[in-house]
Amino acid sequence: MKIQQIYPDLNIDWLITGQGEMLREVKQNDNVQPALSGDMLAYLREKDNEIRELRARIDELTRELHEREIEIVELKKENLHVAKRADVAASSQKVG
């Protein structure tokens, strides 16, 4: 009974027999949902916020990565043009 008082969401049948779900279910608005303690709900909300922040950071880093990839392509093109001009200049010096 003390365990039930401390953990009201815990399914005592599960604890004793190992059968069924660990958490009791309560009916709310015609939807069956596990009963959660205030501490658990606060923890889950905190984790949801953390996930949202991390997803936003991933989106930001993805955009930055895309910008850097574009810069790399442009620099490679520029490097190719410089190398071709250097080849042309070296060839003209050999001829001249």
Secondary structure, 3 states (H helix, E strand, C coil): CHHHHHCCCECHHHHHHCCCCCECEEEECCEEEECCCHHHHHHHHHHHHHHHHHHHHHHHHHHHHHHHHHHHHHHHHHHHHHHHHHHHHHHHHHHC
